[in-house]
């Protein structure tokens, strides 16, 4: 199991590695100072890390952001990213000897995956992440698949714990263009309308003004493409980036034959937002030096560009809560866009520029930066965890190879146990469903819960779990309220 060299405990419950935490309610947003690099760097001398260095699995200071950590909401139907072929088999990933400290919520290790680097036109390893999940949500990982004569990414997503089924739907219509009504006050934000599948057809749900929540940001409803049909993902509240956990640098793996990898460099997400981009066709955020590929690789567009398709809860949150700081990031971004000399390095080995020094730091040294604790990991534990997520992924991919749900066809319902049978998940019987995918009380019989695909949006009129955690969220305002 895991042994902490610190004053708090970490435990594994079923397939999750959870950092023991205090209050279940997210506290008000804390504005920590940028984490300084640790003094007197040392070297992680575990055998597989030495092998990783010798075979030049190189930490990158640019690349896709792990989509479980943060992913854009893309509403428009766009041409998909199509790499030339499938990636190799994933290596065994061993987490580094650090984890987030204490609050604000249980932090889970979510394994990495092969990602596509549109800048270099090659696959890279998107390192795993320590993630404090959105309240009462479970991560369903994505995967690469052959589609339409090429290769396409099937996005992962967060699903509410109180839902027992995934619902596969025909393609939704193109979203309508709406003009927001008058803003009630500066603490309200506009949630755009979207299509909802109701009584065997799509109906338009108009946009509305929602009241912002202290220390939380809103991720709206969306649809995720799969080979079988579109999965409706209900909107949810999430934590600001600096409270989500640890984002590790991706690894350049092209041409390497490594079977085991470990992240060694942490990305400071508050600094990374100055170099934050969106790749709509891949449905990923990217960070780092993509300035000279803006509009050419995918395309990849600046996160600060309001013409980027979709709704961005991260930008809305920091606009409402830290507008002056966000303005300073925009100034830094513009400076890098206009002058290549200010741009961060692409590779960890080339760090030296002032911008790069603020963007990332190594996990080395006898003293860890604030907010981190040291742990020693048992590779068997994390191997079991990785196998569990791989089991979910394989079962999801197998189910999604079924008959495609096209326009005019009825939805298909898939129970979670189709993906994670409790007794067949490489974990003790019953643990997977109890922890990874709780059943949730009071649901309708299988196949009935999603006959009406209505989302209640950020006001949560019918979400008692959230009311218990966060209190009365207030009322949304708009033409549909």
Buried (B, 14 or more C-beta within 10 A) or exposed (E): EBEBEBEEEBEBEBBBBBBEBEEEEBEEBEEEEBBEBBEEEEEBEBEBBEBBEEBBBBBBBBBBBBBBBBBBBBBEBBEBBBBEEEBEEBBBBBBBBBBBBBBBBBBBBBBBBBBBBBBBEBBBBBBBBBBBBBBBBBBBBBBBBEBEEEBBBBBBBBBBBBBBBBBBBBBBEEBEEBEBBEEEEEBBBBBBBBBBBEEEEBEBBBBBBBBBBEBBBBBBBBBBBBBBBBBBBBBBBBBBBBBBBBBBBBBBBBEBEBEBBBBBBBBBBBBBBBBBBBBBBBBBBBBBBBBEBBEEBBBBBBBBEEEBBBBBBBBBBBBBBBEEEBEEBBEBBBBBBEEEEBBBBBBBEEBEBEBBBBBBBBBBBEEBBEBBBBBEBEBEBBBBBBBBBBBBBEBBBEBBEBEBBEEEBEBBBBBBBBBBBBEEBBBEEEBBBBBBBBBBEEEEEEEEBBBEBBBBBBBBEEBEBBEEBBEEBBEBBBEEE
